[in-house]
Structure formats: C-alpha cells, structure tokens
C-alpha cells in the first residue's frame, strides 16, 4: 500500500480510493469488487471455454484419426479393387494379344512351310531330272565306249589269239561296269545332302532307276562279250563289289608298277574345280581317274562354289599332265606342293568357256 500524498485519496492495487468520513468510499469499493468478480467470472468462463475447446479438439483429433484410418482402409480396399480390376483387364488384353500373336505366328509358319515345301519340291524335281539325265548320258557314254572297244577288239582278234581277245573283252567289261557303278555311287552321294529329309523316298526311287540302268549296261556288256568271244560271261558283280573290280590289276600290271611306299590312307592330290561346274565333265574326269591302275580311289567333296576331288595313289603318277590330256579339262594351274601331310593341289577349269580357251591359247605349255 502506497498512500498518496493527498490524504483524501488512497491507492490500493493500482486504484485510487477516496477517503470518506467512515473510511473508503463504499461505492468505489463495490464497483471495484464487482469489476473483479466480473473479471473472475470472465476468466472462469474463458477457462471453461478453453476446456471445452480442448475436449472438442481432442475429440476432433480422435475422430480425425478414426476417419483417417477409415479413409486409409477404404483407400486400400479401393486400391486393391482397382489393382485387381486393372490386373484382370491387363491379363485379358495380354491374353488377347497373345492369342492374336499365336494365330499370326501359326499363319506365318504355315505360309513359310508351304513356301519351303514348294521350293523343296521344285529343287527335288530339278535334281531328279538332272540326275536322270546325267545317269542316262553316262550310261550312253559307257555303252558307246564299250561298243567302240569291242569293235577294236574284233579287229585285233583277227591277228591275235582267241584267248587273249576274250581276256581283253573281260577287262573292258569290268572297267565299263566299274565306271557305271562309280558314277551311280558318286551321284547318290552328291544328291543326298541336297535333298535331306524332304526327298528320301525320291532318292530311293532314283537309286532303283539307276540300278536298272546299271543292269542294262551289264546285260549289254554281257551280250557284247558273247558276240566277241563266244564264251559265257562271268556273273555280274554285286553293286558293292563293282567299284573294287575296277581297281583289279592283272599280274603284268602289278609287275610293271613295282614296289611302292605311297601311303594310300591319305590323298596325294587335291583337284579343285572352279565354276562353272559341269557334273557330267566332273564324272568323266573322276571315271577316268578311277580307271587308272595307279589310282586307289577318288573322293568328291562339294564346297560352297567349288568342288574338290581327292585322289589317293598306290604308285607315282603325274596328275597335272594327266589332267592336261583330258578333253573335259580347260586350264590346269599347279598350286601348293605336297608337304606336311597335305596333298599337292591343282586348280582346274573345265573346258567349254571362252576364257579357258583363251588362256590355253596364250599358254601353249598347258595345252592338252
């Protein structure tokens, strides 16, 4: 309490009260107390209001949490439903696309199979025609050569003994049969990789036809021998024994050949035939090589554009000079020499092309 300098006024709690005769002014005290009560009531009301707001806020927070949980669950359920719906739609679309792709693939496969089958049929027919033509031409050539040899033997028989003529006729017949059998076997080996599984039945029928041609050659050779020697012809060798018969040597040829140390397990020459390829000329070359006593066997190896003929020898033979003497050969070029187990190599161009004939003209040393 800080009394004012004015004795008629008292300052209490920051408020001035007048001093009356009996003490403080009752009206002022009442007014002040009423004001304090009002402020007190207002504070209590505010406090109650704040408590109510606090409870409301707490209840709101609780309800908001529940609502958030409900919304979260609802959102999760909705998302799950949407995911299932989208997955189902995606699976349906994927199934439809897969079905369409499979149908298209099946259609393309059928179309491709039809194209391949058509192409294979055309190739098979072409190969069959070529093989039949080659076989007939080779058979005609063999028959013509056999007849020519027979005619020569008839002329020689007038001055030679009948036994000698009969032996010569037998050798000619065996050589003719060996050439025909070798040609048929080589043709079969060439056709088989090209036809593969599409023309196996066709290949079997072709072999049967070729066997019939060989039988006709044997029959004609038998008739020729009977006309020449009058003696019964020996039994025709089986197809498997026809090729070895061409390699048979009489005692005189064995004595002339003399001892040899050539390894017949490895080829001594490789004849590389460059395009253009003529199967008939190649067969004639191989047939001639097979008829030589120094040749043990030949092997045809087809490549991408060129064809190689591996030659196995049992006695020394100058293959380069031998090739230059054949009418089917146009140009002969000597390559690598035999070394390290590798065969000597010749590059051969078949006769008939203008380029080969010009090369032969410019280089007379390589002419036949």
Secondary structure, 3 states (H helix, E strand, C coil): CEECCCCCEEEECCEEEEEECCEECHHHHHHHHHHHHHHHHHHHHHHHHHHHHHHHHHHHHHHHHHHHHHHHHHHHHHHHHHHHHHHHHHHHHHHHHHHHHHHHHHHHHHHHHHHHHHHHHHHHHHHHHHHHHHHHHHHHHHHHHHHHHHHHHHHHHCCCCHHHHHHHHHHHHHHHHHHHHHHHHHHHHHHHHHHHHHHHHHHHHHHHHHHHHHHHHHHHHHHHHHHHHCCCCCCCCCHHHHHHHHCCCCHHHHHHHCCCCCCCCCCCEEEEEECCCCHHHHHHHHHHHHHCCCEEEEEEEECCCCEEEEEEECCCCCHHHHHHCCCCEEEEEECCCCECCECEEEEEEECCCHHHHHHHHHCHHHCC
